Amino acid sequence: MTADSNAKRMTVIVTKGTLDWAYPPFILATTAAALEVEVSMFFTFYGLQLLKKDLGHLQVSTLGNPAMEMPLAGMHLKMPNMVSALPGVDAACTTMMKNLIRKKGVPSIPELREAAIEADVTLMGCQMTMDLFEWTPADMIDGVEVGGAATYMERALKADINLFI
């Protein structure tokens, strides 16, 4: 990003740590960065999970997601909320989603996260959340800045676009 005073800025607050909720913030951030927008992502509460070194825990959550449809055998299988109570449903849906992601050639979350880093997107972990969940910078990937709400607000007040995801 140049020091041009006309440079566009964007902040994204990332609050969700599930596989399906991880895509929107990373796709929007990397797209904006490709368009020469200066991007800061602030990961707080469950969104902070997305900055941990190990992303093996990422799952789809069917609970509270009545719009969820999965393509299956040429149809679209709807997922009623009641099904979420059955053991193994989230794991099965996660497997289906990961298979669909691979089949369609969609980048994985680790790939999108790496693309964000390569595009100089600022990845900021919420200090309060880290303290709350007893995580340290050693639990996070390299290059994560740690800051609080005041640090986020300083950037948000200068941004042209602020997103809450």
N, C-alpha and C positions, 0 to 999 in steps of 0.2 A: 504494500500500500504506500502510495506516495504521500508526502507531507502536504499535498494540495488541500487548501481550506475548503474546497468544494467536495471533498471525499465524503461518500455516504458511509454511515455507521448503522449497525444493527446489533441489538442484544436479544438473546433468547434465554428465558428462564426454563430450565428442564426439570420437571418435577416427577416424571414417571420413569420407572425402571423396568418395564416389561419390554419384550421383543417388539411387539406391535407399536408401542408408544416411543420406542427408540428411533424409529425411522424418520418421522416428520422433522424433529429438530436437526438431525444430522444432514438430511437431504436439503432442507432450507438453508442451513448454515454453509454447506459446501457450495451450493448453487450461488448464494449471495457472494461468497468469497471469489468464485470464478468470475463474477460480474464486477469485481474490484470493490466490493463493499467490505469495510472493516468489521469483522464479526467477533463478538464476545458471547460465549455460552456460559451461563451460570447454572451449575448443577446443584440442586438442593433436595433434601429429603430423599425419596426413593430414586430420583433421577441421578443422584450421586453414584449409584450402583454402576452406571454406565462408564464411569472413569476408573473403576477397579481393574486391576491387572487381569483378573480371571473373569471372563464373561460367560463361563459355562452355565451360570445360573439363569440366564435370560430365558424367559418363558412367555408364552402368550397367556393372557388371563381372559377367560370367557365370561367371567362374572361381570355383570353390569355393562355388557357389550351386545345389546340386542341387534345391532346392525351387522354383526359378524356373519359372514357367509364364506364358506370354503368351497372352491370348485372341486367336485368329486364325480368321477365317471360321467362327465359331460353335463352334470347338473350343478346347482349351487345349493349346498347343504346349509340351512340356517341353524343357528345354535341358540335354542331357548335358554334363558337364564337358569331355569330349573336344572338343566343338564350339568351346570357348573358344580353342583353339589356332589356329583358322582365321582368317586375316586378315580384318578387317572385321566380325567377328561382334559385338564390343562396340558398334561404331558403329551397326550395324543394330538391335541390341537397344535402344540408347539412343534412336534415332529412333522405334522402335515404342513405347517407354515414354512418350516425350514426347507422341506423338500420342494415346496412350491417356489420359494426364493431361489434355490439352486436351479431348478428347472427353467425358470424364467430369466435367469442370468442377472438377478438383482444383487448388487453388492451386499455383503454381510455387514453387520454392525462393526466388527473390528476393521473391515476395509473402509467403511465410511468414516470411522473415527480416525484412521490413519490418513485418509484424504483430507480431513479437517486440519490435522496437524500439519500436513504438507502445504496446505493453503494458508497457513499462519492464522488460523482461527484460534482465538484465545479460549482455552478450556479452564474454567475456574470452578474449583470445588468450594462449597460453602463450609466455612470454618465451624459454624455452630452445628451443622449437621454432622461433620466429622467428629466433633466433640461428643455430640449426643450418642452416636452409634459406636464411639470408641475406635474410630479409624484414624490412621496416621497417613502422612504423605507416602510412606513406604508401601501402603496398600494400593496406591493409585499408580497409573501409568506415568512414565516420565513426562515432564513438561507441564504438569497441571499446576496452575497458580492457585493459591489458597487465599480466600478473602471472604468478607462478610457482606451483609446487606448494604452497608455504606459504600463498599467498593463497587458493588453492582450498581447502586444508584448513581454514583459518580459517572459511570459509563452510560447508563440509561438516559440520564439527563442531557447527554450530548448526542444521543442517537436519533437517527431519522425514523427508525423502525424498532419497536419493542414488541417481542412476542412472548407469550406465556403458554408453554406446552406441557 
